[in-house]
Amino acid sequence: MFAYELHQIRSAEMIRDAHNYRMAREAARARRAARREAARSDRDDSEGRVNGHRHSRPRITRTA
């Protein structure tokens, strides 16, 4: 009986962990989508960020 209860507890923990993982992935996906949408709308505006695109040249010069 004790082993069965441990199994039930572990099973419930794994289900909670899976749910939390799915929720975190969904939130990350939503953030990426919002960021893409914001970038898309910024490109369409006549006024936007001046440094919107990454430069091919690094900002800081390399040291010797």
C-alpha positions as CSV (number, residue, x, y, z in Angstrom):
1,M,0.0,0.0,0.0
2,F,2.9,2.4,0.8
3,A,4.5,1.8,-2.6
4,Y,1.1,2.6,-4.3
5,E,0.8,5.9,-2.4
6,L,4.4,6.8,-3.4
7,H,3.5,6.0,-7.0
8,Q,0.4,8.2,-6.8
9,I,2.4,11.1,-5.3
10,R,5.1,10.8,-7.9
11,S,2.6,10.6,-10.7
12,A,0.8,13.7,-9.5
13,E,4.2,15.6,-9.3
14,M,5.0,14.5,-12.9
15,I,1.6,15.7,-14.1
16,R,2.1,19.1,-12.4
17,D,5.6,19.4,-13.8
18,A,4.4,18.6,-17.3
19,H,1.6,21.2,-17.0
20,N,4.0,23.8,-15.7
21,Y,6.4,23.1,-18.6
22,R,3.6,23.4,-21.2
23,M,2.5,26.7,-19.7
24,A,6.0,28.1,-19.7
25,R,6.4,27.0,-23.4
26,E,3.1,28.6,-24.3
27,A,4.0,31.9,-22.5
28,A,7.4,31.9,-24.4
29,R,5.6,31.3,-27.7
30,A,3.2,34.1,-27.0
31,R,6.0,36.5,-26.1
32,R,7.8,35.6,-29.3
33,A,4.6,36.2,-31.3
34,A,4.0,39.5,-29.6
35,R,7.6,40.6,-30.3
36,R,7.3,39.6,-34.0
37,E,4.1,41.5,-34.3
38,A,5.6,44.6,-32.7
39,A,8.6,44.4,-35.0
40,R,6.3,43.9,-38.0
41,S,4.2,47.0,-37.0
42,D,7.4,49.0,-36.3
43,R,8.6,48.4,-39.9
44,D,5.3,49.6,-41.2
45,D,5.4,52.9,-39.3
46,S,7.2,55.9,-40.9
47,E,8.7,56.6,-37.5
48,G,10.4,53.9,-35.6
49,R,13.6,52.9,-33.8
50,V,16.7,54.3,-35.4
51,N,18.8,51.3,-34.6
52,G,16.2,48.6,-35.3
53,H,18.5,46.4,-37.3
54,R,21.6,44.7,-36.0
55,H,24.8,45.9,-37.5
56,S,27.3,43.5,-39.0
57,R,30.1,45.3,-37.3
58,P,30.4,44.8,-33.5
59,R,30.0,47.9,-31.3
60,I,33.1,47.4,-29.3
61,T,36.5,46.9,-31.0
62,R,38.5,43.8,-30.1
63,T,41.4,44.1,-27.8
64,A,44.8,42.7,-28.5
